[in-house]
Amino acid sequence: MELNQSKGVIFLAEFRNQGLAEINAELASVGLKIARQLGEELSAVLIGSGTTNSAQELISLGVDKVYLIDNPDFTRYRSEPYLAVMSQICQELQPNVLLLGHTEVGRDLGPRLAFRLNIGLVPNCIDLEMVSESGNVQMTRPVYGGKTIGIFTVENRPQMATVGPKRFEPAPKDHTRQGEIISFPYEIDETSFKKKIVDFSEGCVEGVKLEDAEIIVSGGRGIGCAEDFEKLKELAQILGGCIGGSRAAVDNEWLPSNLQVGITGKVVSPNLYIAIGISGSIQHMAGCSAAKTIIAINRDPEAQIFKMAHFGVVCDWRKILPPILEICKTLPR
Ligand SMILES: Cc1cc2nc3c(=O)[nH]c(=O)nc-3n(C[C@H](O)[C@H](O)[C@H](O)COP(=O)(O)OP(=O)(O)OC[C@H]3O[C@@H](n4cnc5c(N)ncnc54)[C@H](O)[C@@H]3O)c2cc1C
């Protein structure tokens, strides 16, 4: 796409269960920051069925224009139709900056769209900042498994990035804001798609979702076996929280992969994160360092996690967990 013809910041809004997903307020927040720095408009593309109220909500989050594709064929995310719509929108609107969430949708669609548009993609950004002389956006992301931070710019347009969840403060809502909702008619041609969804089932999540939990009890390799994770689950349950774990716990199949915390797992920001038998690798801490309070239980006083934790207990978790459980059971609910 022509460099000097490209204008505006645009993001793909995520519509789930008849409402806006949480990532939208974060995309609006970082999108607005870049749009202001560029002196350009912020737009969102909203694809789904029954989306009109959500379009208005996007405007209240700071979006100037919402391109709306409201079509029952788009009830669920599907790679090929989304790819077809998004590439057509990008060809027509020629945005300067294109943002997606680093979510299931963005991780699936981003590389496909970048390939289709023949542009670069910087995934999982934790910061975006405009470089004033060049008009390029400086995109910051963890590299080498989170051991260091890389800063990238993209020469072609749109400058495309996926934005990590919980990396930006959500944009506040202003219900008095005015904006434009533009219908973008798009007819799906099913014959042009190679894949067909034959069935869909929601993953079973008991209780609070990990990403939304205020309290997380997280276990690592130090827990030792799947059976002992049950004791951590008991603590999580008593505290009204959620269980999580390190990649080592997931690799050992003590926990399902959707409960992994870290750079290749979920990024969480609970009020309380209790890390038990976790060493505190940089890849794990990248997922939980935003927690307001971290309590670490580890038998090794030199464990890395004690450098990040607000409170630490140097002890075999098997000794300390039973009295903690007893005390927690007596707490008022
Ligand atoms: C590209 C890449 C991406 C990665 N992504 C992630 C990620 O998203 N999330 C993640 O977690 N990891 C990730 N990892 C792996 C990461 O580097 C570590 O290997 C992993 O986090 C270690 O898990 P752990 O702390 O449970 O295990 P360990 O490092 O083995 O630590 C176990 C800890 O338990 C303590 N312990 C043992 N027994 C007890 C006991 N009885 N009581 C108390 N303490 C005890 C030990 O002292 C030790 O500190 C990634 C690695 C790479 C290369």
The ligand as a Tripos MOL2 file, in Angstrom:
@<TRIPOS>MOLECULE
LIG
   53    58     1     0     0
SMALL
NO_CHARGES

@<TRIPOS>ATOM
      1 C1          9.9640  -19.6290   24.7910 C.3       1 LIG1
      2 C2          9.6010  -20.0540   26.1730 C.ar      1 LIG1
      3 C3          8.3420  -19.7390   26.6460 C.ar      1 LIG1
      4 C4          7.9770  -20.1140   27.9540 C.ar      1 LIG1
      5 N1          6.7490  -19.7760   28.4090 N.ar      1 LIG1
      6 C5          6.4270  -20.0480   29.6910 C.ar      1 LIG1
      7 C6          5.1760  -19.6340   30.2450 C.ar      1 LIG1
      8 O1          4.3200  -19.0580   29.5680 O.2       1 LIG1
      9 N2          4.9230  -19.9280   31.5330 N.ar      1 LIG1
     10 C7          5.8160  -20.5780   32.3370 C.ar      1 LIG1
     11 O2          5.5210  -20.7990   33.5190 O.2       1 LIG1
     12 N3          6.9810  -20.9860   31.8340 N.ar      1 LIG1
     13 C8          7.3150  -20.7600   30.5380 C.ar      1 LIG1
     14 N4          8.4900  -21.2010   30.0470 N.ar      1 LIG1
     15 C9          9.3070  -22.1180   30.8790 C.3       1 LIG1
     16 C10        10.1490  -21.3830   31.9010 C.3       1 LIG1
     17 O3         11.3840  -21.0270   31.3350 O.3       1 LIG1
     18 C11        10.4260  -22.3020   33.1240 C.3       1 LIG1
     19 O4         11.0580  -23.4830   32.6740 O.3       1 LIG1
     20 C12         9.1720  -22.6640   33.9040 C.3       1 LIG1
     21 O5          8.4340  -21.4970   34.2290 O.3       1 LIG1
     22 C13         9.5690  -23.3810   35.1830 C.3       1 LIG1
     23 O6          8.4430  -23.7800   35.8810 O.3       1 LIG1
     24 P1          8.4750  -23.9780   37.4480 P.3       1 LIG1
     25 O7          8.8590  -22.7110   38.1020 O.co2     1 LIG1
     26 O8          7.1940  -24.6110   37.8330 O.co2     1 LIG1
     27 O9          9.5890  -25.1130   37.5970 O.3       1 LIG1
     28 P2         11.0550  -25.0250   38.1860 P.3       1 LIG1
     29 O10        11.8300  -23.9570   37.5490 O.co2     1 LIG1
     30 O11        11.5950  -26.4050   38.1170 O.co2     1 LIG1
     31 O12        10.8350  -24.5950   39.6960 O.3       1 LIG1
     32 C14        10.2510  -25.4250   40.6680 C.3       1 LIG1
     33 C15        10.3960  -24.6870   41.9940 C.3       1 LIG1
     34 O13         9.7120  -25.4090   42.9940 O.3       1 LIG1
     35 C16        10.4640  -25.3530   44.1940 C.3       1 LIG1
     36 N5         10.0790  -26.5220   44.9890 N.ar      1 LIG1
     37 C17        10.3220  -27.8350   44.7340 C.ar      1 LIG1
     38 N6          9.7370  -28.6040   45.6510 N.ar      1 LIG1
     39 C18         9.1270  -27.7680   46.5470 C.ar      1 LIG1
     40 C19         8.3800  -27.9680   47.7300 C.ar      1 LIG1
     41 N7          8.1040  -29.1880   48.1750 N.pl3     1 LIG1
     42 N8          7.9310  -26.8770   48.3970 N.ar      1 LIG1
     43 C20         8.1850  -25.6210   47.9630 C.ar      1 LIG1
     44 N9          8.9100  -25.3790   46.8430 N.ar      1 LIG1
     45 C21         9.3630  -26.4390   46.1370 C.ar      1 LIG1
     46 C22        11.9080  -25.3750   43.7460 C.3       1 LIG1
     47 O14        12.7550  -24.8000   44.7370 O.3       1 LIG1
     48 C23        11.8490  -24.5390   42.4730 C.3       1 LIG1
     49 O15        12.1260  -23.1860   42.7360 O.3       1 LIG1
     50 C24         8.8870  -20.8360   28.7660 C.ar      1 LIG1
     51 C25        10.1500  -21.1370   28.2610 C.ar      1 LIG1
     52 C26        10.5060  -20.7640   26.9980 C.ar      1 LIG1
     53 C27        11.8810  -21.0700   26.4910 C.3       1 LIG1
@<TRIPOS>BOND
     1     1     2 1
     2     2     3 ar
     3     2    52 ar
     4     3     4 ar
     5     4     5 ar
     6     4    50 ar
     7     5     6 ar
     8     6     7 ar
     9     6    13 1
    10     7     8 2
    11     7     9 ar
    12     9    10 ar
    13    10    11 2
    14    10    12 ar
    15    12    13 ar
    16    13    14 ar
    17    14    15 1
    18    14    50 ar
    19    15    16 1
    20    16    17 1
    21    16    18 1
    22    18    19 1
    23    18    20 1
    24    20    21 1
    25    20    22 1
    26    22    23 1
    27    23    24 1
    28    24    25 2
    29    24    26 1
    30    24    27 1
    31    27    28 1
    32    28    29 2
    33    28    30 1
    34    28    31 1
    35    31    32 1
    36    32    33 1
    37    33    34 1
    38    33    48 1
    39    34    35 1
    40    35    36 1
    41    35    46 1
    42    36    37 ar
    43    36    45 ar
    44    37    38 ar
    45    38    39 ar
    46    39    40 ar
    47    39    45 ar
    48    40    41 1
    49    40    42 ar
    50    42    43 ar
    51    43    44 ar
    52    44    45 ar
    53    46    47 1
    54    46    48 1
    55    48    49 1
    56    50    51 ar
    57    51    52 ar
    58    52    53 1
@<TRIPOS>SUBSTRUCTURE
     1 LIG1         1 GROUP 0 **** ****
